[in-house]
C-alpha cells in the first residue's frame, strides 16, 4: 500500500486487520495485541501500525457511521499513537512524525 505522501508500507497490517474485521471486535483486539506486543520496539512497524489503525477508523466510520469497529480502532489508535510519541526518540521520532504527518 502506498500512502498519499509516497511512503510504501512494508507490513501486512492492513491485510491482517482487514481479515480480522470480518470476524468482529474480538478478532480485531486479538490482532492488535499480537501486532503491538511483537512490533512496538520496531519504530518502522510501530509507525505503520499507527497509520493502519488510523485508516481503519476512517474506513469503518465512512462505511457505517459511528460503528463499533470505528470506535474500537480509535481506541487502539490512541493507545498506539501515545505509546509512539512517549517512547520514540531522535531519528525514530522524526521518522514517525514525517510519515504520519
GROMACS elastic network, one bead per residue, 0.5 to 0.9 nm:
[ bonds ]
;  ai    aj funct       b0    kb
    1     7     6  0.84572   500
    1     8     6  0.59175   500
    1     9     6  0.53919   500
    1    10     6  0.79072   500
    1    14     6  0.83197   500
    2     5     6  0.80416   500
    2     6     6  0.59805   500
    2     7     6  0.56485   500
    2     9     6  0.60935   500
    3     6     6  0.53251   500
    3     7     6  0.52944   500
    3     8     6  0.64058   500
    3     9     6  0.75418   500
    4     7     6  0.73709   500
    5     8     6  0.89682   500
    5    99     6  0.76332   500
    5   101     6  0.87436   500
    7    99     6  0.70860   500
    9    12     6  0.82036   500
    9    13     6  0.89922   500
    9    48     6  0.67708   500
   10    13     6  0.88172   500
   10    44     6  0.88629   500
   10    45     6  0.81449   500
   10    48     6  0.80508   500
   11    14     6  0.77553   500
   11    15     6  0.89055   500
   11    45     6  0.68733   500
   11    48     6  0.71261   500
   11    49     6  0.84663   500
   12    15     6  0.54379   500
   12    16     6  0.60097   500
   12    17     6  0.86475   500
   13    17     6  0.60423   500
   13    18     6  0.83257   500
   13    35     6  0.80073   500
   13    45     6  0.89217   500
   13    48     6  0.75558   500
   13    49     6  0.65468   500
   13    52     6  0.65568   500
   13    53     6  0.88294   500
   14    17     6  0.54082   500
   14    18     6  0.60244   500
   14    19     6  0.86776   500
   14    49     6  0.85072   500
   14    52     6  0.58244   500
   14    53     6  0.84216   500
   14    55     6  0.87849   500
   14    56     6  0.82963   500
   15    19     6  0.61699   500
   15    20     6  0.85687   500
   16    19     6  0.53422   500
   16    20     6  0.63379   500
   16    21     6  0.87650   500
   16    28     6  0.89387   500
   16    31     6  0.72174   500
   17    21     6  0.59994   500
   17    22     6  0.88829   500
   17    27     6  0.85453   500
   17    28     6  0.63645   500
   17    31     6  0.67814   500
   17    32     6  0.80115   500
   17    52     6  0.82838   500
   17    53     6  0.85367   500
   17    56     6  0.82216   500
   18    21     6  0.51033   500
   18    22     6  0.70217   500
   18    28     6  0.88038   500
   18    56     6  0.85384   500
   19    22     6  0.56689   500
   19    23     6  0.73651   500
   19    27     6  0.87167   500
   19    28     6  0.87033   500
   20    23     6  0.53317   500
   20    24     6  0.65377   500
   20    25     6  0.79653   500
   20    26     6  0.84062   500
   20    27     6  0.50635   500
   20    28     6  0.51006   500
   20    29     6  0.86396   500
   20    30     6  0.84897   500
   20    31     6  0.68661   500
   21    24     6  0.52510   500
   21    25     6  0.71819   500
   21    27     6  0.71276   500
   21    28     6  0.62153   500
   21    69     6  0.78532   500
   22    27     6  0.83813   500
   23    26     6  0.75415   500
   23    27     6  0.57397   500
   23    28     6  0.77784   500
   24    27     6  0.56047   500
   24    28     6  0.64287   500
   24    29     6  0.88872   500
   24    69     6  0.76286   500
   25    28     6  0.50163   500
   25    29     6  0.61408   500
   25    30     6  0.85781   500
   25    68     6  0.76522   500
   25    69     6  0.63400   500
   25    72     6  0.73518   500
   26    29     6  0.50718   500
   26    30     6  0.61358   500
   26    31     6  0.85625   500
   27    30     6  0.50242   500
   27    31     6  0.60488   500
   27    32     6  0.84503   500
   28    31     6  0.50992   500
   28    32     6  0.60458   500
   28    33     6  0.85680   500
   28    69     6  0.83401   500
   28    72     6  0.84087   500
   28    73     6  0.83487   500
   29    32     6  0.50407   500
   29    33     6  0.60781   500
   29    34     6  0.86264   500
   29    72     6  0.82798   500
   29    73     6  0.89809   500
   29    76     6  0.83501   500
   30    33     6  0.51479   500
   30    34     6  0.62460   500
   30    35     6  0.85798   500
   31    34     6  0.53166   500
   31    35     6  0.61146   500
   31    36     6  0.84694   500
   32    35     6  0.51259   500
   32    36     6  0.57973   500
   32    37     6  0.82561   500
   32    49     6  0.87709   500
   32    76     6  0.76719   500
   33    36     6  0.52655   500
   33    37     6  0.58981   500
   33    38     6  0.82924   500
   34    37     6  0.54143   500
   34    38     6  0.60023   500
   34    39     6  0.84280   500
   35    38     6  0.52539   500
   35    39     6  0.58553   500
   35    40     6  0.78226   500
   35    46     6  0.88822   500
   35    49     6  0.79037   500
   36    39     6  0.53731   500
   36    40     6  0.52482   500
   36    41     6  0.88508   500
   36    46     6  0.74898   500
   36    49     6  0.77805   500
   36    80     6  0.78333   500
   37    40     6  0.59314   500
   37    41     6  0.84664   500
   38    41     6  0.77497   500
   38    42     6  0.87032   500
   39    42     6  0.53418   500
   39    43     6  0.80267   500
   39    44     6  0.88784   500
   39    45     6  0.60478   500
   39    46     6  0.61798   500
   39    49     6  0.86976   500
   40    43     6  0.70014   500
   40    45     6  0.73177   500
   40    46     6  0.53449   500
   40    49     6  0.89015   500
   40    80     6  0.85440   500
   40    83     6  0.84420   500
   40    84     6  0.81273   500
   41    45     6  0.83316   500
   41    46     6  0.73162   500
   42    45     6  0.54383   500
   42    46     6  0.59292   500
   42    47     6  0.85051   500
   43    47     6  0.59785   500
   43    48     6  0.85655   500
   43    84     6  0.79501   500
   43    88     6  0.72043   500
   43    92     6  0.60677   500
   43    93     6  0.80797   500
   43    95     6  0.82546   500
   43    96     6  0.74616   500
   44    47     6  0.51226   500
   44    48     6  0.62983   500
   44    49     6  0.86583   500
   44    92     6  0.79823   500
   44    95     6  0.79556   500
   44    96     6  0.76262   500
   45    49     6  0.60604   500
   45    50     6  0.86334   500
   46    49     6  0.50111   500
   46    50     6  0.63218   500
   46    51     6  0.87116   500
   46    80     6  0.78103   500
   46    81     6  0.87626   500
   46    84     6  0.71219   500
   46    96     6  0.85097   500
   47    50     6  0.51958   500
   47    51     6  0.63295   500
   47    52     6  0.86922   500
   47    80     6  0.89381   500
   47    81     6  0.83737   500
   47    84     6  0.76103   500
   47    95     6  0.82828   500
   47    96     6  0.56622   500
   47    97     6  0.87826   500
   47    99     6  0.75986   500
   47   100     6  0.73566   500
   48    52     6  0.60362   500
   48    53     6  0.85468   500
   48    96     6  0.88932   500
   48    99     6  0.87298   500
   48   100     6  0.86347   500
   49    52     6  0.50876   500
   49    53     6  0.61402   500
   49    54     6  0.85478   500
   49    77     6  0.83732   500
   49    80     6  0.77745   500
   50    53     6  0.52700   500
   50    54     6  0.62001   500
   50    55     6  0.86911   500
   50    76     6  0.86990   500
   50    77     6  0.59460   500
   50    78     6  0.86282   500
   50    80     6  0.61177   500
   50    81     6  0.59828   500
   50    84     6  0.84469   500
   50   100     6  0.80690   500
   51    54     6  0.51352   500
   51    55     6  0.61905   500
   51    56     6  0.86064   500
   51    77     6  0.83791   500
   51    99     6  0.86344   500
   51   100     6  0.66226   500
   52    55     6  0.51419   500
   52    56     6  0.61276   500
   52    57     6  0.87052   500
   52    77     6  0.86430   500
   53    56     6  0.50485   500
   53    57     6  0.63121   500
   53    58     6  0.89487   500
   53    73     6  0.57793   500
   53    74     6  0.72926   500
   53    76     6  0.70427   500
   53    77     6  0.53629   500
   53    80     6  0.86896   500
   54    57     6  0.51914   500
   54    58     6  0.67300   500
   54    59     6  0.87702   500
   54    73     6  0.72480   500
   54    74     6  0.70905   500
   54    77     6  0.61558   500
   55    58     6  0.53296   500
   55    59     6  0.61018   500
   55    60     6  0.87376   500
   55    73     6  0.89600   500
   56    60     6  0.61055   500
   56    61     6  0.83054   500
   56    69     6  0.84473   500
   56    70     6  0.70747   500
   56    73     6  0.64511   500
   56    74     6  0.84670   500
   57    60     6  0.55879   500
   57    61     6  0.60476   500
   57    62     6  0.85703   500
   57    69     6  0.75326   500
   57    71     6  0.71871   500
   57    72     6  0.80686   500
   57    73     6  0.52907   500
   57    74     6  0.57917   500
   57    77     6  0.83361   500
   58    62     6  0.58502   500
   58    63     6  0.82196   500
   58    70     6  0.71008   500
   59    62     6  0.55091   500
   59    63     6  0.61202   500
   59    64     6  0.85468   500
   59    70     6  0.77775   500
   60    63     6  0.50096   500
   60    64     6  0.57431   500
   60    65     6  0.71417   500
   60    66     6  0.78770   500
   60    67     6  0.69963   500
   60    68     6  0.86913   500
   60    69     6  0.64748   500
   60    70     6  0.50854   500
   60    71     6  0.88643   500
   60    73     6  0.87684   500
   61    64     6  0.53825   500
   61    66     6  0.54061   500
   61    67     6  0.65048   500
   61    69     6  0.82414   500
   61    70     6  0.54359   500
   61    71     6  0.84027   500
   62    65     6  0.57047   500
   62    66     6  0.83047   500
   63    67     6  0.88563   500
   64    67     6  0.57987   500
   64    70     6  0.83908   500
   65    70     6  0.81714   500
   66    69     6  0.84004   500
   66    70     6  0.63357   500
   66    71     6  0.70080   500
   67    70     6  0.53739   500
   67    71     6  0.64565   500
   67    72     6  0.87255   500
   68    71     6  0.52579   500
   68    72     6  0.61193   500
   68    73     6  0.86270   500
   69    73     6  0.59731   500
   69    74     6  0.84088   500
   70    73     6  0.52017   500
   70    74     6  0.61883   500
   70    75     6  0.87266   500
   71    74     6  0.50354   500
   71    75     6  0.62731   500
   71    76     6  0.87313   500
   72    75     6  0.51026   500
   72    76     6  0.62703   500
   72    77     6  0.85171   500
   73    76     6  0.50514   500
   73    77     6  0.59081   500
   73    78     6  0.85020   500
   74    78     6  0.61048   500
   74    79     6  0.86545   500
   75    78     6  0.52498   500
   75    79     6  0.64204   500
   75    80     6  0.87776   500
   76    79     6  0.51794   500
   76    80     6  0.61768   500
   76    81     6  0.84760   500
   77    80     6  0.51203   500
   77    81     6  0.57902   500
   77    82     6  0.82823   500
   78    81     6  0.52260   500
   78    82     6  0.59769   500
   78    83     6  0.84324   500
   79    82     6  0.53468   500
   79    83     6  0.61624   500
   79    84     6  0.87343   500
   80    83     6  0.50042   500
   80    84     6  0.61673   500
   80    85     6  0.86274   500
   81    84     6  0.51233   500
   81    85     6  0.61770   500
   81    86     6  0.85495   500
   82    85     6  0.51276   500
   82    86     6  0.60071   500
   82    87     6  0.84382   500
   83    86     6  0.51831   500
   83    87     6  0.59306   500
   83    88     6  0.81294   500
   84    87     6  0.52861   500
   84    88     6  0.55012   500
   84    93     6  0.77536   500
   84    96     6  0.79242   500
   85    88     6  0.59177   500
   85    89     6  0.82673   500
   85    93     6  0.71601   500
   85    96     6  0.84506   500
   85    97     6  0.89657   500
   86    89     6  0.82750   500
   87    93     6  0.83772   500
   88    91     6  0.83997   500
   88    92     6  0.56978   500
   88    94     6  0.86622   500
   88    96     6  0.81459   500
   89    92     6  0.56171   500
   89    94     6  0.77675   500
   90    93     6  0.54420   500
   90    94     6  0.62522   500
   90    95     6  0.87058   500
   91    95     6  0.60443   500
   91    96     6  0.85398   500
   92    95     6  0.51188   500
   92    96     6  0.62529   500
   92    97     6  0.87905   500
   93    97     6  0.62091   500
   93    98     6  0.84781   500
   94    97     6  0.52844   500
   94    98     6  0.60268   500
   94    99     6  0.85874   500
   95    98     6  0.50887   500
   95    99     6  0.60748   500
   95   100     6  0.84065   500
   96    99     6  0.54417   500
   96   100     6  0.59767   500
   96   101     6  0.82459   500
   97   100     6  0.52402   500
   97   101     6  0.56233   500
   98   101     6  0.54913   500
